[in-house]
Amino acid sequence: MTRAAPLPAPLSGRPFSIDEARRAGVSRSRLRARDLIVPTRGVRDASAAAASVTAGETPSQRMERLRVDLIARARQIAPALTPEQFFSHDVAVAVLGGPLPYTTANRRAIDVSARRPAAQPRRAGVTGHRLQSRPPAFRVIDGLRIEDPARVWRQVARSWALDDLIALGDYLVQPRNRLLTMDDLRAELEHGEDVRGRLLARATAEIRPGSETSEETKLRLILVRAGLPEPELNWELVDRAGNLVARLDLAYPRYRVGAESDGRVHAFDEAQFARDADRWDAIRALGWAHVRILSHHLRPDPTVALRKVTEALLDAGWRPGMA
């Protein structure tokens, strides 16, 4: 079998359009070679490798795999986008690094949008959207064109559940991420009509700057909706000398109770697990109750997590109706 000729260096290791390849002198026969895949019309890619499915992966590992796969496939399609088209919805969330709703599907759709009066994108391999007319607000991240994060938040509100929309809002307003403020979300809310039973307004009311993961958001919502006090988020616990002991995901300083969502990412890292165990001892040594919430405490029955935190607060003197 004849080996395919090498591609020009500027085209190697990335997706490229057929027009770009022809300008670089690539022949039609080379563009039909089997080492190139066709992610969509007018595009070729020699760099693609499908995301592998890992047996026994955790929910967090699964979602990260799907996020990586989503961005890789978007890169394949990017050369085919016209100037008025951009990646939107779930793809834009992935590009921003935000949390995506959990799914049992093995792939997520590639969303491509254009704003009126441009036509709705119609291309194999993508889900096209024609959005309302608004002035351009593009940004390019790692070569992928999306819109302003507040607009992305509005885009996914058309199909996401309330709690997933809150988790994304928490991520966007997290001070460390420097993406949006609460005022930015409120301004987007006022821009146009709300969706699906005032979903954006309902989400805004429960978004809090400070949550660092969607699991923290989920735990907070479970606790507060059940009538427990609103916790401090990523609260810094220091010892008597002022040294940092821990940053607690959710903290009740008045009752000296801290709850943490433990994704078990360090379970097989013996050295890290040992450091975590020492930190847990240090928290308890300061007179705090430390409640670890694992994935199986939240799924499938979140009342397990609620019971564990409620019991810790009751032991510390809290009673229903107290702040």
ROSETOR-641791 format. One line per 4 residues: for each residue x, y, z of N, C-alpha, C. Coordinates in steps of 0.2 Angstrom, whole numbers. Example, Ala and Ser with C-alpha at 12.3 -4.5 7.8 and 13.67 -1.06 7.14 Angstrom:
2
66:-28:39:62:-22:39:66:-16:39 | 64:-11:35:68:-5:36:64:0:39
end
This chain:
323
4:-6:0:0:0:0:4:6:0 | 3:11:-4:7:17:-5:5:22:1 | 11:24:4:10:28:10:8:35:8 | 3:38:11:1:45:9:7:50:10
7:55:6:12:60:6:11:64:12 | 16:67:16:15:71:21:12:78:19 | 8:80:24:4:87:23:9:92:24 | 8:98:21:12:104:23:12:105:30
17:107:33:18:108:40:13:113:43 | 10:118:40:5:122:43:-2:119:44 | -3:113:40:-9:109:40:-9:103:45 | -3:101:47:-2:95:51:-4:96:58
-7:91:60:-9:91:67:-15:95:69 | -19:97:64:-25:101:66:-30:100:60 | -37:102:61:-42:102:56:-40:108:51 | -42:107:45:-41:112:40:-47:112:35
-48:118:32:-53:118:26:-50:115:20 | -54:113:15:-52:111:9:-49:117:5 | -52:123:5:-49:129:2:-42:130:5 | -41:130:11:-35:131:14:-30:126:11
-32:120:11:-27:115:8:-25:116:1 | -30:118:-3:-28:119:-10:-24:125:-11 | -25:130:-7:-20:136:-7:-13:134:-5 | -12:128:-1:-6:126:1:-3:121:-4
-7:120:-9:-4:115:-14:-6:108:-13 | -11:106:-9:-12:99:-8:-17:97:-13 | -15:91:-16:-19:88:-22:-26:85:-20 | -31:85:-24:-37:82:-23:-36:75:-21
-32:71:-24:-31:64:-22:-28:63:-15 | -24:68:-13:-22:68:-6:-27:69:-1 | -32:74:-3:-38:75:2:-42:70:2 | -42:64:-2:-46:59:-2:-43:53:2
-37:54:4:-33:48:8:-36:46:14 | -35:40:16:-39:37:21:-36:39:28 | -31:43:29:-28:45:35:-32:51:37 | -36:54:32:-40:60:34:-47:59:35
-50:61:41:-57:60:42:-60:67:39 | -67:66:38:-71:71:36:-76:73:41 | -75:77:46:-79:79:51:-86:82:49 | -85:86:44:-91:90:40:-89:92:33
-93:94:29:-92:96:22:-87:101:22 | -82:100:18:-77:105:16:-71:105:21 | -71:100:26:-65:100:31:-62:93:31 | -56:93:32:-52:87:33:-48:88:40
-47:82:43:-43:82:49:-39:75:50 | -32:76:51:-28:71:52:-26:70:59 | -28:74:63:-26:74:70:-31:71:75 | -37:69:73:-42:67:77:-41:60:80
-43:59:86:-43:53:90:-49:53:94 | -53:48:94:-59:47:97:-58:47:105 | -62:50:109:-61:49:116:-63:42:118 | -58:39:122:-60:32:124:-64:32:130
-68:26:130:-73:25:135:-69:21:141 | -69:23:147:-65:20:152:-70:16:156 | -69:10:157:-73:6:162:-72:8:169 | -78:8:172:-78:10:179:-76:17:181
-77:22:176:-76:29:177:-81:32:181 | -79:37:185:-83:41:190:-87:45:186 | -93:48:188:-97:53:185:-93:59:183 | -88:61:187:-84:67:186:-79:65:180
-76:59:180:-72:57:174:-76:57:168 | -82:54:168:-86:54:162:-87:60:159 | -89:65:163:-91:72:161:-85:75:158 | -79:74:161:-73:77:158:-71:74:151
-72:67:151:-71:64:144:-75:67:139 | -82:68:141:-87:71:136:-85:78:134 | -82:82:139:-81:89:138:-75:89:133 | -70:85:134:-64:85:130:-66:82:123
-70:78:122:-72:75:116:-76:81:112 | -80:84:116:-84:90:113:-80:95:110 | -75:97:113:-71:102:111:-66:100:105 | -64:94:105:-60:91:100:-64:91:93
-71:89:94:-75:89:88:-77:96:85 | -77:100:90:-78:107:88:-72:110:84 | -66:108:86:-60:110:82:-60:107:75 | -63:101:74:-63:99:68:-68:103:63
-73:105:66:-78:109:62:-77:116:61 | -73:119:66:-71:126:66:-69:129:59 | -65:126:55:-63:129:49:-68:130:44 | -74:126:45:-80:127:40:-84:133:42
-84:136:48:-88:141:50:-87:147:46 | -93:150:44:-93:157:41:-92:162:46 | -90:168:44:-89:174:49:-94:175:54 | -100:174:52:-106:176:56:-108:170:61
-105:164:60:-107:159:64:-102:158:70 | -104:155:75:-100:154:81:-103:147:85 | -99:145:89:-101:139:93:-105:142:99 | -110:138:101:-115:141:106:-117:135:110
-121:137:115:-125:132:119:-119:127:123 | -120:121:123:-116:116:127:-108:117:125 | -107:118:118:-100:119:116:-97:125:119 | -101:130:119:-98:137:122:-97:136:129
-101:132:133:-100:131:140:-93:127:141 | -92:122:137:-86:118:137:-80:122:136 | -81:126:131:-75:131:129:-73:135:135 | -78:138:139:-77:142:145:-75:138:151
-75:131:150:-73:127:156:-78:126:161 | -85:128:159:-90:127:164:-93:120:165 | -97:119:170:-100:113:171:-106:111:166 | -106:105:164:-111:103:159:-116:98:163
-122:98:161:-127:93:164:-125:86:163 | -126:82:168:-124:75:168:-128:72:162 | -125:67:159:-129:63:154:-126:56:153 | -131:52:151:-128:45:150:-127:44:143
-128:49:139:-126:48:132:-119:48:131 | -117:45:126:-109:44:125:-106:50:121 | -111:55:118:-108:61:115:-113:66:116 | -111:72:115:-115:78:115:-115:82:109
-120:85:107:-121:88:101:-117:94:100 | -114:96:94:-111:102:92:-115:107:90 | -116:112:94:-121:118:93:-117:123:89 | -120:126:83:-117:131:80:-123:136:78
-122:142:80:-127:147:79:-125:153:75 | -130:157:72:-129:163:69:-135:168:71 | -134:174:71:-139:179:73:-142:182:67 | -149:183:68:-153:186:62:-149:193:60
-149:194:54:-153:191:48:-149:185:45 | -143:183:47:-140:177:44:-144:171:45 | -143:167:40:-147:161:40:-145:156:45 | -149:151:47:-148:146:52:-143:141:49
-137:140:53:-132:135:50:-135:128:49 | -134:126:43:-136:119:41:-130:115:38 | -128:111:42:-122:107:40:-122:100:44 | -120:95:40:-119:88:44:-115:89:50
-117:85:55:-112:85:61:-114:91:66 | -118:95:64:-119:101:69:-127:102:70 | -129:105:76:-136:107:77:-136:114:76 | -139:117:71:-139:124:70:-145:128:73
-143:134:75:-148:138:79:-147:145:75 | -153:148:74:-154:155:72:-156:159:78 | -152:164:81:-154:167:87:-156:174:85 | -159:178:90:-162:184:89:-156:189:87
-158:195:84:-153:199:81:-150:203:87 | -144:203:88:-140:207:93:-133:209:90 | -131:215:93:-124:217:90:-119:211:92 | -114:211:88:-109:206:89:-105:206:96
-104:200:99:-101:200:105:-96:194:106 | -92:193:101:-88:187:100:-82:188:104 | -80:182:106:-73:181:109:-70:174:106 | -64:174:105:-61:168:103:-56:165:108
-58:158:110:-54:155:116:-51:149:113 | -45:148:113:-41:142:110:-44:141:103 | -45:146:99:-46:145:92:-54:144:91 | -58:144:96:-65:143:95:-69:149:96
-73:151:91:-77:157:92:-83:156:96 | -85:160:101:-91:159:105:-93:167:106 | -99:167:110:-101:174:112:-99:175:119 | -101:181:121:-100:183:128:-103:178:133
-100:177:139:-102:171:143:-110:173:146 | -112:179:147:-119:180:149:-123:178:143 | -122:179:137:-126:176:132:-126:168:131 | -120:165:133:-120:158:133:-125:155:138
-125:159:144:-129:157:150:-137:157:147 | -139:162:144:-145:163:141:-147:157:136 | -142:156:132:-143:151:126:-145:144:129 | -141:142:135:-142:135:137:-149:135:141
-151:141:143:-158:141:147:-163:138:143 | -163:138:137:-168:135:133:-169:128:134 | -164:124:136:-165:117:136:-163:114:143 | -159:118:147:-156:115:153:-161:115:159
-160:111:164:-164:111:170:-162:117:174 | -166:119:179:-165:125:183:-158:124:187 | -157:118:190:-151:117:195:-145:117:190 | -145:115:184:-139:115:180:-137:122:178
-143:126:177:-142:133:175:-139:137:181 | -141:135:187:-138:138:193:-131:137:194 | -129:130:193:-122:128:193:-118:132:188 | -120:133:182:-116:137:177:-116:144:180
-121:147:182:-121:154:185:-116:154:190 | -116:150:195:-111:150:200:-104:150:197 | -102:146:192:-96:145:189:-94:152:186 | -99:155:182:-97:161:179:-96:167:183
-99:167:189:-98:173:194:-93:171:199 | -90:165:199:-84:164:204:-79:169:203 | -77:172:208:-72:178:207:-65:175:204 | -63:169:206:-57:166:203:-57:166:195
-63:165:192:-64:164:185:-64:170:181 | -66:175:184:-66:182:181:-69:182:175 | -75:179:174:-79:179:168:-85:184:169 | -89:184:174:-95:188:175:-95:190:182
-100:195:183:-102:197:190:-110:196:190 | -112:197:196:-120:196:197:-123:202:193 | -120:207:192:-123:213:189:-123:211:181 | -118:208:179:-118:206:172:-124:201:170
-125:196:175:-131:192:174:-137:195:174 | -138:200:179:-144:204:179:-145:208:173 | -140:211:170:-141:215:164:-143:210:158 | -140:204:158:-143:199:153:-150:198:154
-152:197:160:-159:195:162:-163:201:159 | -161:207:160:-165:213:158:-165:214:150 | -161:211:147:-160:212:140:-166:210:135 | -169:204:137:-174:202:133:-179:198:137
-184:194:134:-189:190:137:-185:185:141 | -188:183:147:-186:177:150:-188:171:146 | -186:165:149:-188:159:145:-191:154:150 | -195:150:148:-198:144:151:-200:145:158
-205:149:159:-207:150:166:-202:155:170 | -199:160:167:-195:164:171:-189:160:174 | -186:156:170:-181:152:172:-175:156:174 | -173:161:170:-167:165:171:-167:168:178
-173:171:179:-174:175:185:-174:170:191 | -177:164:190:-177:160:196:-170:157:197 | -166:156:192:-159:154:193:-155:160:196 | -156:166:194:-152:172:197:-153:172:204
-159:171:206:-161:171:214:-157:167:218 | -154:161:215:-151:156:219:-143:155:217 | -141:159:212:-134:159:211:-130:163:216 | -124:160:218:-120:163:223:-113:163:221
-109:169:221:-102:169:220:-99:165:226 | -94:161:224:-90:157:229:-90:149:228 | -95:146:225:-95:139:223:-90:138:218 | -86:133:219:-80:131:214:-82:125:210
-87:121:212:-88:115:208:-96:114:208 | -98:111:202:-106:110:202:-108:105:208 | -104:101:210:-105:97:216:-107:101:222 | -103:106:223:-104:111:229:-110:114:228
-112:116:222:-118:120:221:-124:115:222 | -124:109:220:-129:104:221:-130:103:228 | -125:102:232:-125:101:239:-128:107:243 | -126:113:241:-129:119:244:-136:120:243
-139:119:237:-146:119:235:-150:114:239 | -147:108:240:-151:103:244:-152:105:251 | -146:108:254:-147:110:261:-151:116:262 | -150:121:258:-154:128:259:-162:126:257
-163:123:252:-170:121:250:-174:117:256 | -170:114:260:-173:110:265:-174:114:271 | -172:120:271:-173:124:277:-167:125:282 | -161:122:280:-155:124:283:-152:131:282
-148:133:286:-145:140:285:-141:140:279 | -141:147:276:-137:148:270:-129:147:273 | -125:143:269:-118:142:272:-114:147:269 | -108:148:272:-103:152:269:-99:148:264
-97:150:258:-94:146:253:-87:147:253 | -83:141:252:-76:141:252:-73:146:258 | -75:144:264:-73:148:270:-67:146:272 | -62:151:274:-55:149:276:-55:149:283
-53:143:285:-53:141:293:-45:142:294 | -44:146:300:-37:147:302:-37:145:309 | -30:144:311:-29:142:318:-28:148:322 | -26:147:328:-26:153:333:-20:158:331
-15:155:327:-9:159:325:-11:162:318 | -17:161:316:-19:164:309:-16:160:303 | -14:154:304:-12:150:299:-18:146:296 | -18:146:289:-24:143:285:-23:135:287
-29:133:289:-30:126:290:-33:122:284 | -39:125:282:-43:123:276:-47:128:273 | -49:127:267:-54:131:264:-60:126:263 | -65:127:267:-71:123:268:-76:124:262
-78:119:259:-83:121:253:-89:124:256 | -92:122:261:-98:125:264:-97:125:272 | -98:131:275:-96:132:282:-101:135:285 | -102:133:292:-107:136:296:-103:138:302
-99:144:302:-95:146:307:-98:147:314 | -104:149:314:-108:150:321:-108:143:324 | -109:138:321:-110:131:324:-103:127:323 | -98:129:320:-92:126:319:-93:119:315
-97:120:310:-98:114:305:-96:115:298 | -92:111:296:-90:112:289:-92:106:285 | -95:107:279:-96:101:274:-92:102:268 | -90:96:265:-86:96:259:-88:91:254
-89:93:248:-91:88:243:-84:85:241 | -84:78:242:-77:74:241:-78:70:235 | -75:72:229:-76:68:223:-72:62:222 | -68:61:228:-63:55:228:-58:55:222
-56:61:220:-51:62:215:-44:60:217 | -43:60:224:-37:58:227:-37:51:230 | -42:47:228:-43:41:232:-37:36:230 | -34:36:224:-29:32:223:-22:35:223
-22:41:225:-15:44:226:-14:44:234 | -10:39:236:-9:38:243:-6:44:246 | -1:48:243:2:54:247:-3:59:248 | -7:60:242:-13:66:243:-18:64:248
-20:57:248:-25:55:253:-22:56:260 | -16:55:261:-13:56:268:-13:63:270 | -12:67:265:-12:75:267:-19:77:268 | -24:74:264:-31:75:266:-33:73:273
-31:67:275:-33:64:281:-30:69:287 | -24:71:286:-21:76:291:-25:82:291 | -27:85:286:-31:91:286:-38:90:289 | -41:84:288:-47:82:292:-46:82:299
-40:79:301:-39:79:309:-38:86:311 | -34:91:307:-33:97:309:-39:101:310 | -44:100:306:-51:103:306:-54:101:313 | -54:95:314:-58:93:320:-54:95:326
-48:96:326:-44:98:332:-46:105:334 | -48:109:329:-50:116:331:-58:116:333 | -61:110:334:-67:110:337:-73:110:332 | -71:109:326:-76:109:320:-78:102:319
-85:101:317:-87:95:314:-86:95:307 | -83:90:304:-81:90:297:-85:84:294 | -90:86:289:-94:82:286:-92:81:279 | -90:75:277:-88:73:270:-94:70:266
-95:73:261:-101:71:256:-98:68:250 | -99:61:249:-96:58:243:-102:57:238 | -100:55:232:-104:55:227:-111:51:228 | -110:45:232:-115:41:233:-120:44:238
-118:49:242:-122:53:246:-127:58:243 | -125:60:237:-129:64:233:-133:61:227 | -131:55:225:-134:51:220:-134:44:222 | -140:41:221:-146:43:218:-151:47:223
-149:46:230:-153:49:235:-150:55:239 | -151:61:237:-148:66:240:-150:67:248 | -155:64:250:-157:65:257:-152:62:261 | -148:58:259:-142:55:263:-137:61:265
-135:65:260:-131:71:261:-135:76:266 | -141:77:265:-145:81:269:-145:79:276 | -146:73:277:-146:70:284:-140:71:288 | -134:69:284:-128:70:287:-126:77:290
-128:82:286:-126:89:287:-131:91:293 | -137:89:292:-142:91:297:-141:88:304 | -138:82:304:-137:79:311:-131:83:314 | -126:85:310:-120:89:312:-122:95:315
-127:99:312:-129:105:314:-133:104:321 | -138:99:321:-142:98:327:-137:97:333 | -132:93:332:-127:91:337:-123:97:340 | -123:102:335:-119:108:337:-124:114:340
-130:112:341:-135:117:344:-140:120:339 | -139:119:333:-144:122:328:-151:119:329 | -156:123:328:-163:121:328:-167:124:322 | -171:120:319:-175:123:314:-178:130:315
-177:134:310:-179:141:311:-174:146:313 | -168:143:315:-162:147:317:-158:149:311 | -155:155:311:-151:157:306:-144:153:306
end
